[in-house]
Amino acid sequence: MYRRSLKEYISEYKFALWELTKRELKRKYARSYMGILWSIFYPLLRMILVVFMFSLVFNKGIDKYPAYYFAGFLLFECFSTATMTSLTCLKDNRDFLFKTKLPRELLVLSRVLTAFINTMLGFIPFIFVLILYRAKITVYILFIPVIFVLFLLFIAGASYALSIIYVVFPDIRDIHAHVVFILRFLVAMFYSIDWVSEGIQNFIKHNPVYAFIKLTRDCIVYGTKPGSFFVAEVFIWSLGMYLFGKILFKLCVNRIMERL
């Protein structure tokens, strides 16, 4: 049986996906320009606060520390927000699901894209931070689009799975919140991985969210060649998570409709 590629799937439903994403963005900002401005400047204000509080402790030995932190914060918030909002997307759109024949996974993808667009707004002040701290722009910045596409695949896969699990097991929402809170301290967002023990280093290095952050820092902040270990890591995690989430979603979505 012929199965469409992801590219063909997106091409066919890109208009519907964009309309759903716009709906989520309008719901998020509710015609408020202040909400958009907050999305742009909140990461910058957060960076200023963290740098001010920890400048005497955490920035020793970390070159371009504000940009180092900013990159980690933006990607982690994208992952956190996308997976958190995708948890409830099926239940939140119950009536819509029963009225439309559109693929149900579009609702999940729309929330992932909403979180990603919100993150891109945060990249506006990030660019100024990169300029201010003289980030080294090299040819390796061309890897960023590939890294971000893989990041979206990873998040989409996790979001597919979580949206299904939430319908059957609503307590996953609280578990997710606690896991994300703990994970925030295990991605080397505001400290160097070299400062922790070898055992913890190995754990962090196999954390896919850290791998994406590491590659982004290398390519944007420091202009260095991405390490082959982390490149392999993100490819394996992205494709594995996407396939797992998509297959689980396809197998279970019709069965869980009666639970909505």
C-alpha positions in Angstrom: 0.0 0.0 0.0 1.4 3.4 -1.0 2.1 5.7 1.9 2.6 9.4 1.4 5.9 10.9 2.5 5.8 13.6 5.3 6.6 16.2 2.6 3.6 15.2 0.5 1.4 15.0 3.6 2.3 18.6 4.6 2.0 19.8 1.1 -1.6 18.5 0.8 -2.8 19.9 4.1 -0.6 22.9 4.5 -3.5 25.4 4.1 -5.5 23.6 6.8 -2.5 23.3 9.0 -1.7 27.0 8.7 -5.3 28.0 9.4 -5.3 25.8 12.5 -2.0 27.4 13.6 -3.3 30.9 13.0 -6.3 30.0 15.2 -4.0 28.9 18.0 -2.0 32.1 17.7 -5.1 34.3 17.8 -6.3 32.4 20.8 -3.0 32.8 22.5 -2.6 36.5 21.9 -6.3 37.4 21.8 -5.7 40.5 19.6 -3.2 41.7 22.1 -0.1 43.4 20.7 1.3 43.3 24.3 1.2 39.5 24.2 3.3 39.5 21.0 5.7 42.0 22.5 5.9 39.9 25.7 6.8 36.8 23.6 9.6 38.7 22.0 11.0 40.3 25.2 10.3 37.7 27.9 13.3 35.6 26.9 15.5 38.7 26.9 14.3 39.7 30.4 14.7 36.2 31.6 18.3 36.1 30.3 19.1 39.5 32.0 17.7 38.2 35.3 19.6 34.9 35.2 22.9 36.6 34.1 22.5 39.2 36.9 21.8 36.6 39.5 24.4 34.0 38.5 27.1 36.1 36.9 29.4 35.6 39.9 28.9 31.9 39.9 27.9 30.3 36.6 29.5 32.4 33.9 33.1 31.6 35.0 34.7 29.7 32.2 31.7 30.0 29.9 32.4 32.2 26.9 29.6 34.5 25.8 27.5 33.4 28.7 24.3 35.4 27.9 24.1 34.0 24.4 25.0 30.5 25.8 22.0 30.7 28.3 19.7 32.4 25.8 20.1 29.5 23.2 19.4 26.9 25.8 16.4 28.8 27.2 14.7 29.3 23.8 15.0 25.6 22.7 13.9 24.2 26.1 10.9 26.5 26.3 9.9 25.5 22.8 10.0 21.8 23.8 8.2 22.5 27.1 5.5 24.6 25.6 4.8 22.5 22.6 4.5 19.2 24.5 2.5 20.8 27.3 -0.1 22.4 25.0 -0.3 19.3 22.8 -1.3 17.2 25.8 -4.9 18.5 25.7 -5.3 19.3 22.1 -7.7 16.4 21.3 -10.0 17.1 24.3 -9.8 20.8 23.7 -11.1 20.3 20.2 -13.6 17.6 20.7 -16.4 19.2 18.9 -14.1 20.2 16.0 -12.9 16.6 15.7 -16.4 15.2 15.3 -17.4 17.8 12.7 -14.4 17.7 10.3 -12.8 15.0 8.1 -9.4 16.6 8.4 -6.6 14.4 9.7 -6.7 14.6 13.5 -2.9 14.9 13.7 -3.2 18.4 12.3 -4.4 19.6 15.7 -1.2 18.3 17.3 1.0 19.8 14.6 -0.8 23.2 14.9 0.2 23.4 18.5 3.7 22.4 17.8 4.0 25.0 15.1 2.5 27.6 17.4 5.1 27.0 20.0 7.8 27.1 17.3 6.6 30.4 15.9 6.5 31.8 19.5 10.2 30.6 19.9 11.1 32.4 16.6 9.8 35.6 18.1 12.3 35.1 20.9 15.1 34.8 18.4 14.6 38.5 17.5 16.3 39.8 20.7 18.6 36.7 20.6 20.1 38.1 17.4 20.9 41.3 19.2 22.6 39.4 22.0 24.7 37.5 19.5 25.8 40.8 17.9 26.5 42.4 21.3 28.7 39.5 22.4 30.3 39.1 19.0 29.1 35.6 18.3 31.3 33.9 15.7 29.3 33.5 12.5 30.7 30.8 10.3 29.5 28.4 7.5 28.3 26.1 10.3 25.3 28.3 10.8 23.9 26.7 7.7 23.3 23.6 9.8 20.7 25.4 11.8 17.7 24.8 9.5 18.4 21.1 9.5 18.7 21.1 13.3 15.4 22.9 13.7 13.6 20.5 11.3 14.9 17.6 13.3 13.9 19.4 16.5 10.3 19.8 15.2 10.2 16.1 14.2 11.3 15.2 17.7 8.7 17.5 19.4 6.0 16.4 17.0 6.6 12.7 17.8 6.5 13.4 21.6 3.4 15.5 21.2 1.6 12.8 19.2 2.2 10.3 21.9 1.3 12.6 24.8 -2.0 13.7 23.2 -3.1 10.1 23.0 -1.9 9.2 26.5 -3.6 12.2 28.1 -7.1 11.1 26.8 -6.7 7.7 28.5 -4.6 8.9 31.5 -5.2 12.6 32.4 -2.7 12.4 35.3 0.0 12.5 32.7 -0.4 16.2 32.7 0.9 16.5 36.2 3.7 14.0 35.5 4.7 15.9 32.5 4.9 19.2 34.5 7.2 17.5 37.1 9.4 15.8 34.4 9.8 19.1 32.6 10.7 20.9 35.8 13.4 18.3 36.6 14.6 18.2 33.0 15.2 21.9 33.1 18.2 21.3 35.3 19.5 18.4 33.2 20.1 20.2 29.9 23.0 22.4 31.1 21.0 25.5 30.4 22.8 27.8 32.8 25.9 25.9 33.7 28.6 24.0 31.8 28.4 20.3 31.5 32.1 20.1 32.4 31.2 21.2 36.0 29.3 18.0 36.9 30.6 14.4 37.5 31.3 12.1 34.6 28.3 10.0 35.4 25.9 13.0 35.2 27.7 14.2 32.1 27.0 10.9 30.3 23.4 11.1 31.3 23.1 14.7 30.0 24.9 13.9 26.8 22.3 11.2 26.0 19.4 13.7 26.7 18.0 14.6 23.3 17.0 18.1 24.3 20.5 18.8 25.5 21.9 17.5 22.1 19.7 20.0 20.2 20.8 22.8 22.5 24.5 21.8 22.2 24.4 21.8 18.4 22.6 25.2 18.3 25.1 26.7 20.6 28.0 25.3 18.5 26.6 26.5 15.2 25.2 29.9 16.2 27.1 31.1 19.3 30.6 29.7 18.8 30.7 29.0 15.1 32.2 25.5 15.6 31.7 22.3 13.7 28.9 20.2 15.2 30.2 17.1 16.9 29.5 13.8 15.1 28.3 12.2 18.3 25.5 14.8 18.8 24.6 14.9 15.1 24.0 11.1 15.3 22.2 11.6 18.6 19.6 14.0 17.2 19.1 12.0 14.0 18.4 8.9 15.9 16.2 10.5 18.6 14.2 12.7 16.0 13.4 9.9 13.6 12.8 7.4 16.4 10.5 9.6 18.4 8.6 10.8 15.4 7.9 7.3 14.1 7.0 6.1 17.6 4.6 9.0 18.2 3.0 8.9 14.7 2.5 5.1 14.8 1.0 5.2 18.3 -1.3 8.1 17.2 -2.5 6.3 14.1 -3.1 3.0 16.0 -5.0 4.6 18.9 -6.7 7.8 17.7 -9.9 6.1 16.4 -10.2 4.0 19.6 -9.9 6.9 22.0 -12.4 9.1 20.2 -15.2 7.7 22.3 -13.4 8.8 25.4 -13.4 12.4 24.4 
